[in-house]
Amino acid sequence: MYKAALFAPDGDWITDYRASTIKDVWLIHENSGSRWFFYPIIVIITDHGTVTTATQRIVDAPDLLADFKGKSLRTLSKFIKENQDWVTQVLSL
């Protein structure tokens, strides 16, 4: 099982979109419309149940975040917090 970790522009994150494959998580996300407008940055992690920790590893990410595959949610969160110019630029694409 997999699920999405969705990041806000300030580095805060939540999880949603559980599915049995990575591809299915992406499909659910693509069909969610503006539901997660406030959490526009998405990566995929392995679903270990109801508790998700900041040490969980990213297993898939969009091309702009490909370098974060294998990194922890904490690492991506820290990057987002420390690189607000990058976040603003990416979200305006």
C-alpha positions as CSV (number, residue, x, y, z in Angstrom):
1,M,0.0,0.0,0.0
2,Y,1.0,3.5,-0.8
3,K,-0.2,7.0,0.1
4,A,0.5,10.6,-0.8
5,A,2.3,13.1,1.4
6,L,1.0,16.5,0.5
7,F,3.1,19.6,1.4
8,A,2.0,23.1,1.9
9,P,4.2,26.0,0.7
10,D,5.4,26.5,4.3
11,G,6.7,22.8,4.6
12,D,3.8,21.5,6.7
13,W,2.4,18.2,5.4
14,I,-0.5,15.8,5.6
15,T,-1.2,12.4,4.1
16,D,-4.1,11.2,1.9
17,Y,-4.9,9.1,-1.2
18,R,-4.3,5.5,-0.2
19,A,-4.0,2.9,-2.9
20,S,-2.3,-0.4,-3.6
21,T,0.0,1.0,-6.3
22,I,2.0,4.1,-6.8
23,K,0.3,4.7,-10.1
24,D,-3.1,4.5,-8.5
25,V,-2.1,7.1,-5.9
26,W,-1.1,9.5,-8.7
27,L,-4.4,8.8,-10.5
28,I,-6.5,9.5,-7.4
29,H,-4.5,12.8,-6.9
30,E,-5.0,13.8,-10.5
31,N,-8.7,13.4,-10.2
32,S,-9.1,15.3,-6.9
33,G,-9.6,18.7,-8.5
34,S,-8.8,21.6,-6.2
35,R,-9.4,19.6,-3.1
36,W,-5.9,20.0,-1.8
37,F,-5.3,23.6,-3.0
38,F,-3.4,24.4,0.2
39,Y,-1.1,21.3,-0.1
40,P,0.0,21.5,-3.7
41,I,3.4,19.7,-3.4
42,I,2.9,15.9,-3.6
43,V,5.2,12.9,-3.1
44,I,4.4,9.2,-2.6
45,I,5.4,7.1,0.5
46,T,4.8,3.6,1.6
47,D,1.6,3.3,3.7
48,H,2.5,1.9,7.1
49,G,-1.0,2.5,8.6
50,T,-2.5,5.4,10.4
51,V,0.7,6.8,11.8
52,T,3.1,8.6,9.5
53,T,6.3,9.9,10.8
54,A,8.7,12.5,9.4
55,T,11.3,9.8,9.0
56,Q,9.4,7.9,6.4
57,R,11.0,7.7,3.0
58,I,9.8,9.1,-0.3
59,V,9.3,6.3,-2.9
60,D,8.1,8.5,-5.8
61,A,8.0,12.2,-6.7
62,P,7.4,14.4,-9.6
63,D,10.4,15.3,-11.8
64,L,11.1,18.6,-10.0
65,L,11.5,16.6,-6.8
66,A,13.1,13.5,-8.2
67,D,16.3,14.1,-6.1
68,F,14.1,13.5,-3.0
69,K,13.3,9.9,-3.8
70,G,14.8,7.9,-0.9
71,K,14.9,10.9,1.4
72,S,12.7,11.4,4.4
73,L,9.6,13.6,4.7
74,R,11.5,15.7,7.2
75,T,14.3,16.4,4.6
76,L,11.7,17.6,2.0
77,S,9.9,19.7,4.6
78,K,13.1,21.4,5.6
79,F,14.0,22.0,2.0
80,I,10.6,23.7,1.4
81,K,10.9,25.8,4.5
82,E,14.4,27.0,3.6
83,N,13.8,27.6,-0.1
84,Q,10.7,29.8,-0.4
85,D,11.9,31.4,-3.6
86,W,12.1,28.0,-5.3
87,V,8.6,27.1,-3.9
88,T,7.1,30.3,-5.2
89,Q,8.7,29.8,-8.7
90,V,7.6,26.1,-8.9
91,L,4.0,26.8,-7.8
92,S,3.7,29.5,-10.4
93,L,4.4,27.2,-13.3
